[in-house]
Amino acid sequence: MTSDTRAISETPEWQALAQHHREVGDRHLRDLFAEDPQRGTDLVVTAGDLYLDYSKNRLTRETVRLLAALAERAGLRERTEAMVRGEHVNPTEDRAVLHVALRDPATGGLVVDGQDVRADVHEVLGRMADFADRVRGGAWTGHTGERIRAVVNVGIGGSDLGPAMAHQALRDSTDRSLTFRFVSNIDPTDLAEATRDLDPASTLFVVASKTFTTQETLTNAREARRWLVEGLAAQGHGGDSEAVARHFVAVSTNAEKVAEFGIDTANMFGFWDWVGGRYSFTSAVGLSLMVAIGPERYREMLDGFHTIDEHFRTAPYEENLPALLGLISVWYVDFFGAQSQAVLPYSQYLARFPAYLQQLCMESNGKSVRVDGSPVDVPTGEVVWGEPGTNGQHAFHQLLHQGTVLVPADFIGFAQPNDLARDRDLDGMHDLFLANFLAQPRALAFGRTAEEVAAEGTAEAVVPHRVMPGNRPSNAIVAPKLTPSVLGQLVAAYEHRVFTQGVVWGINSFDQWGVELGKVMASQLAPQLQSEAAPEYDADSSTDALVRLLREGRGRPA
Ligand SMILES: O=P(O)(O)OC[C@H]1O[C@](O)(CO)[C@@H](O)[C@@H]1O
């Protein structure tokens, strides 16, 4: 709970920021840099291997002081401690929120609701490591005795995005003799494409679902089971349940539903209701990733998370990397009216990182009521989007540079290239890549004036088109290399960024009631499309017309 139950906009700290915004909000980054030669080296924080340069933001040292005071007023410190102690900081679901315990190296001593959660975490991690070693080493074989060559993770949302993003991010560490696929969409092509070139005899499915009731995942898992059993039968190997036991494992909190589906609960890796779906990447949901990179690299990733967890808990907010990311975003969303946040990793391996962050940020903070149910008094969660550089430069950066909307951007870059580039002696390319990583924030911040454009001999009529207004804010996050530890640090930094925003806005970042209505409606509409003689279901004139159109398109009577 916040230490002050007043709406945040009524606090003196908020009002001080509003006044301060009137004073500095229009200042240009060109002037801020000209006045303060140390700015580029002082407005910097480090945490673990991460270096955050936030100097190209439309703020001053005073802004940072005021934002840190706002965090204190909002009770960020108390709320963080309440979270890590295991209090039920998710009141609408009456749950603790303990994803930080998933990467805590301590193996015991945190009892929550009568259970030692650290001991539970390490027990499951041990079983995961044993399983991962057996699959990687060939000791875990399929129904016909063949070793596993392909692992297909079936899950959606938090049960897909983390391992899928990280599998790509950590290609340097993945076992390339194994194939990994991630199936999430209920669009039947997703599973069909993922399995079309696989041999059932050497394929293992990891069905990941916290609830084990999610329509997409269970439908895909059922189809996957059919594909497996039929595929093995076609090869002359029958045996439904024994085959399923060798080719299906589950990751879930719901043993009953796992057993009902037909997966032996001995092959289930559990987690707990205190792990939110979008915060579950470091729970057993990471199983397929652990198989890909091995338990040792996986532990390094967890340690990376833990480094930032500890930094976030202990560093003063003016030097607290995740808290600053969150507070700077509050500054833009609430005082400049920014509605989106671009995340631009300069790493092809981080191609899925923006998608991962979309769930983390938007499912957490896309809320309109405060924890007590009253309407929020200030704008909340921003639209998060992005693509890896340099691809985005040739697509949407035009709008970032010269459009009329303010889009704060996080640029993420790595000093060293990934192994494949290094081994093939492609270092020159990595330097070109980094030159772009440096150039974009610089062009956004400082732009180019009409005088500068004219001085280059530009025709007068074209000058306004070539003016770059600048004053477009960005963060630069730099790490030495994209390793498992660094990935863990990055994800943890964004998790705590989200938490910081949520505490300031006074919202519950850990529920997601907004996704429920669509699920209910989909299950009401499904019979209309699935059956020849579906009972009448009166939706609304638009949906009813679309149902008729789709039925006709499938050769069914409207
Ligand atoms: O892991 P589950 O229970 O299948 O849920 C998948 C996803 O569905 C949601 O509950 C809602 O979309 C997410 O929060 C979650 O990550």
The ligand as an ORCA input file, in Angstrom:
! r2SCAN-3c Opt
* xyz 0 1
  O       0.075    -19.262    -18.540
  P      -1.384    -19.199    -18.853
  O      -2.236    -19.479    -17.656
  O      -1.710    -20.113    -19.995
  O      -1.737    -17.734    -19.301
  C      -1.175    -17.143    -20.437
  C      -1.335    -15.650    -20.435
  O      -2.713    -15.313    -20.372
  C      -2.889    -14.166    -19.534
  O      -3.453    -14.587    -18.338
  C      -3.838    -13.164    -20.101
  O      -3.625    -12.901    -21.448
  C      -1.468    -13.641    -19.326
  O      -1.353    -12.872    -18.199
  C      -0.722    -14.922    -19.269
  O       0.658    -14.738    -19.381
*
